[in-house]
């Protein structure tokens, strides 16, 4: 059975790599480090889950989230938002499946990613 696709959108190269290593056993992975590239890729891929940083160069994570939620192709895609900004997290918790405040523990990220993809 093929692994579900996880799309990691995180501009910090170290964090992007840590998230990738954390999820590689359970998911096919695609990563990018800026919002504009992410928007282009989302025209062609339908990930099962997206790990989305809010503060990105180019298109913001907030705008990407709005795009995901308005695209029928991505209706079943689960979104885990990551941010260091507690206030931003509060304003978007209804639009994301899960909001994680940075720093994110790899163990927590893996557990939540596996849990959220099993949601109906």
Backbone bond lengths (Angstrom), bond angles and torsions (degrees), N, CA, C in turn:
res aa  C-N    CA-C-N  psi(-1)  N-CA   C-N-CA  omega(-1)  CA-C   N-CA-C  phi
1 X - - - 1.461 - - 1.532 108.49 -
2 X 1.323 117.30 130.49 1.474 118.48 -178.42 1.534 111.65 -69.13
3 X 1.312 113.82 150.01 1.464 119.44 177.66 1.527 108.97 -74.70
4 X 1.347 117.41 148.20 1.465 120.25 175.19 1.529 110.12 -69.47
5 X 1.330 115.86 151.49 1.459 120.94 -179.63 1.529 110.64 -84.74
6 X 1.327 115.30 127.38 1.469 122.12 171.86 1.522 107.27 -110.71
7 X 1.326 115.53 130.57 1.462 121.95 179.77 1.524 106.66 -111.93
8 X 1.333 116.47 114.83 1.463 122.06 -179.08 1.521 108.25 -100.36
9 X 1.340 115.53 121.07 1.464 121.54 179.48 1.526 106.53 -117.71
10 X 1.318 115.64 97.39 1.473 122.65 -173.90 1.520 108.47 -148.24
11 X 1.349 116.18 124.88 1.463 119.24 -175.30 1.527 114.39 -83.55
12 X 1.315 118.75 -15.61 1.460 121.06 177.16 1.533 108.01 -81.57
13 X 1.346 117.75 112.95 1.474 120.06 -174.45 1.528 113.48 -57.57
14 X 1.330 117.50 -38.62 1.474 119.83 -179.94 1.526 111.00 -66.80
15 X 1.326 116.09 -45.45 1.465 119.74 179.15 1.523 110.56 -64.41
16 X 1.318 117.29 -40.93 1.457 121.97 178.51 1.528 109.64 -57.62
17 X 1.334 116.04 -45.12 1.463 120.53 -179.66 1.528 111.65 -66.80
18 X 1.329 117.19 -42.80 1.474 120.79 178.91 1.527 110.31 -60.75
19 X 1.334 116.27 -44.04 1.470 119.88 179.16 1.526 110.62 -63.62
20 X 1.324 116.35 -40.51 1.462 120.56 179.30 1.530 111.14 -62.39
21 X 1.320 116.36 -47.67 1.466 121.05 179.64 1.532 109.74 -61.45
22 X 1.325 116.30 -39.64 1.459 121.96 -178.63 1.529 111.78 -62.71
23 X 1.326 117.22 -37.24 1.465 120.96 -172.34 1.528 114.62 -101.24
24 X 1.344 117.81 -8.33 1.460 119.64 -170.68 1.532 114.39 -63.23
25 X 1.312 118.50 -27.40 1.467 119.55 -179.04 1.532 111.79 -71.44
26 X 1.321 117.24 -26.71 1.456 121.32 -172.71 1.529 114.54 -109.46
27 X 1.340 116.95 -13.65 1.457 120.84 -173.44 1.522 111.65 -136.70
28 X 1.335 116.45 150.85 1.452 121.57 159.79 1.520 104.59 -72.63
29 X 1.316 118.60 143.40 1.456 120.01 -174.55 1.510 112.80 -121.54
30 X 1.316 114.15 144.37 1.450 121.73 165.71 1.523 104.77 -136.74
31 X 1.332 116.26 139.46 1.459 119.00 -179.81 1.517 110.00 -131.79
32 X 1.318 115.39 155.92 1.457 120.41 168.95 1.520 108.64 -151.89
33 X 1.341 115.45 163.08 1.456 120.29 -171.20 1.529 113.73 -117.32
34 X 1.345 117.50 8.13 1.467 118.28 176.12 1.525 110.00 -149.67
35 X 1.320 115.21 157.53 1.447 121.53 -174.57 1.518 114.07 -68.31
36 X 1.325 117.96 -35.96 1.465 120.25 -178.35 1.535 111.09 -65.40
37 X 1.333 116.68 -44.69 1.461 120.54 177.47 1.526 110.22 -62.75
38 X 1.323 116.90 -40.99 1.466 121.21 179.37 1.527 110.72 -60.03
39 X 1.321 116.87 -44.19 1.470 120.64 179.70 1.528 110.65 -61.91
40 X 1.320 117.28 -41.06 1.469 120.75 178.20 1.528 110.85 -62.99
41 X 1.335 116.63 -45.70 1.467 120.63 -178.36 1.529 111.51 -65.00
42 X 1.327 116.88 -35.79 1.467 119.90 -178.02 1.530 112.37 -68.18
43 X 1.325 117.19 -12.41 1.467 119.76 173.82 1.529 110.32 -73.77
44 X 1.344 116.99 -21.00 1.461 121.70 -172.75 1.524 115.60 -118.14
45 X 1.318 117.97 -13.89 1.465 120.28 -178.81 1.524 109.90 -123.37
46 X 1.337 114.84 153.73 1.460 120.63 175.60 1.531 106.74 -126.31
47 X 1.339 115.83 88.22 1.469 118.96 -179.45 1.530 111.12 -69.32
48 X 1.326 115.21 153.67 1.475 119.89 173.29 1.525 109.38 -76.46
49 X 1.348 114.78 -31.85 1.465 120.41 -179.46 1.519 109.29 -146.04
50 X 1.328 115.70 144.80 1.461 121.71 176.05 1.522 107.88 -124.30
51 X 1.330 115.68 128.00 1.463 121.73 171.79 1.524 104.15 -98.18
52 X 1.323 116.98 113.74 1.456 121.61 -168.19 1.522 112.34 -122.44
53 X 1.328 115.17 117.06 1.464 121.15 172.88 1.523 107.49 -76.32
54 X 1.319 117.57 141.11 1.463 119.87 179.94 1.516 113.13 -78.74
55 X 1.326 117.03 -37.14 1.463 120.47 -175.36 1.520 110.20 -100.23
56 X 1.333 114.97 96.85 1.460 121.81 -176.18 1.519 110.45 -122.58
57 X 1.334 117.27 151.76 1.467 118.98 169.10 1.534 108.53 -69.41
58 X 1.321 116.72 150.32 1.466 119.83 -177.33 1.519 109.86 77.19
59 X 1.308 116.44 -137.97 1.464 121.81 179.94 1.522 109.36 -62.48
60 X 1.330 117.26 131.89 1.467 120.90 -177.54 1.524 111.44 -73.84
61 X 1.325 114.89 157.49 1.459 120.37 175.88 1.518 111.55 -59.38
62 X 1.317 116.79 -35.95 1.465 121.39 178.60 1.540 109.92 -61.28
63 X 1.336 117.09 -44.27 1.466 120.65 179.47 1.525 111.55 -68.80
64 X 1.319 116.91 -36.73 1.466 120.30 176.71 1.527 109.60 -63.48
65 X 1.325 116.81 -43.58 1.463 120.99 178.92 1.530 110.80 -60.28
66 X 1.322 116.91 -43.17 1.470 120.97 177.58 1.527 110.28 -59.86
67 X 1.321 116.56 -43.07 1.458 122.00 178.93 1.537 111.24 -62.83
68 X 1.322 116.25 -45.16 1.467 121.02 179.93 1.526 109.77 -59.40
69 X 1.327 116.19 -46.80 1.467 120.65 -175.72 1.530 113.08 -71.20
70 X 1.340 117.68 -16.73 1.462 119.52 179.45 1.530 112.48 -101.76
71 X 1.339 117.86 1.22 1.464 122.45 -177.76 1.534 109.27 -102.92
72 X 1.338 116.48 116.05 1.465 120.88 -178.06 1.522 112.79 -57.99
73 X 1.339 116.94 -35.04 1.469 120.02 179.62 1.524 111.24 -60.09
74 X 1.331 116.40 -29.42 1.470 121.04 -175.16 1.535 112.31 -101.05
75 X 1.322 116.89 16.90 1.468 120.75 -175.58 1.527 112.90 -59.44
76 X 1.336 117.33 -32.06 1.474 119.92 -178.34 1.522 112.46 -97.54
77 X 1.329 116.93 2.34 1.462 120.55 179.17 1.525 109.23 -74.97
78 X 1.323 115.40 129.31 1.462 121.18 177.81 1.524 108.65 -90.33
79 X 1.336 116.58 144.48 1.462 121.07 -177.50 1.528 109.72 -125.04
80 X 1.336 114.72 125.12 1.462 121.32 170.37 1.524 106.26 -108.24
81 X 1.326 116.17 114.28 1.464 121.56 177.43 1.509 109.28 -85.87
82 X 1.334 116.25 141.33 1.463 120.38 173.04 1.520 108.24 -125.00
83 X 1.316 115.50 134.57 1.463 120.57 179.23 1.520 109.85 -157.02
84 X 1.301 115.72 153.69 1.468 120.76 173.74 1.532 110.11 -94.33
85 X 1.331 116.78 -5.94 1.459 122.42 -174.55 1.524 110.60 -99.44
86 X 1.330 115.15 105.20 1.460 121.18 -176.94 1.526 111.91 -59.58
87 X 1.336 117.49 -38.28 1.465 120.73 -178.86 1.526 111.26 -65.45
88 X 1.332 115.97 -43.66 1.468 119.72 176.51 1.523 110.67 -61.17
89 X 1.307 116.39 -41.27 1.462 121.03 179.84 1.522 110.37 -58.67
90 X 1.306 116.70 -43.86 1.467 121.35 -179.99 1.521 111.96 -59.75
91 X 1.340 117.35 -42.24 1.463 120.17 -175.28 1.517 112.61 -72.71
92 X 1.329 118.39 -18.93 1.467 120.26 -174.60 1.524 114.17 -113.30
93 X 1.325 117.87 2.21 1.463 117.80 -173.74 1.520 113.27 -63.94
94 X 1.333 119.05 -21.86 1.471 120.34 177.41 1.527 112.47 -79.00
95 X 1.334 117.82 -20.61 1.456 121.21 -177.46 1.530 112.86 -91.84
96 X 1.302 116.90 -22.51 1.470 121.14 -179.82 1.527 109.05 -101.04
97 X 1.318 116.14 159.92 1.460 119.42 175.31 1.528 110.02 -75.98
98 X 1.325 115.44 -37.81 1.472 121.71 177.66 1.523 107.80 -145.70
99 X 1.329 116.48 142.34 1.463 121.38 172.98 1.523 107.41 -117.96
100 X 1.332 116.00 125.25 1.463 121.35 178.19 1.520 109.22 -113.68
101 X 1.315 115.28 132.35 1.463 120.01 174.56 1.518 108.61 -86.66
102 X 1.330 115.67 134.43 1.464 120.81 176.72 1.516 109.09 -75.15
103 X 1.308 119.21 148.74 1.463 126.41 1.18 1.532 111.64 -74.12
104 X 1.334 115.54 141.08 1.455 122.80 -178.51 1.522 108.68 -96.59
105 X 1.315 116.27 130.02 1.459 120.64 176.88 1.531 109.06 -77.33
106 X 1.342 118.03 131.07 1.468 119.87 178.53 1.527 112.97 -54.88
107 X 1.325 116.29 -41.88 1.473 119.97 -179.75 1.530 110.11 -61.49
108 X 1.320 116.40 -44.58 1.462 121.17 179.71 1.531 110.51 -64.02
109 X 1.336 117.38 -42.90 1.457 121.08 179.92 1.528 110.63 -60.10
110 X 1.310 117.12 -47.09 1.471 120.66 -179.37 1.526 111.04 -62.03
111 X 1.333 117.02 -47.91 1.471 120.60 -179.47 1.522 111.63 -59.99
112 X 1.334 116.24 -44.82 1.467 119.58 -178.51 1.527 111.50 -69.61
113 X 1.320 117.62 -37.53 1.467 120.62 178.57 1.536 110.07 -62.33
114 X 1.310 116.51 -44.52 1.464 119.77 179.29 1.526 111.11 -66.41
115 X 1.312 116.76 -38.20 1.461 120.29 179.70 1.536 111.08 -68.14
116 X 1.326 117.03 -43.66 1.458 119.88 -174.22 1.533 112.32 -70.54
117 X 1.337 118.84 -29.24 1.465 118.14 178.68 1.520 111.97 -75.12
118 X 1.324 117.30 -15.87 1.460 119.06 177.64 1.537 112.11 -89.00
119 X 1.328 116.45 -2.58 1.463 119.63 177.75 1.535 109.10 -69.49
120 X 1.344 117.59 145.24 1.469 119.86 -179.89 1.524 112.12 -66.59
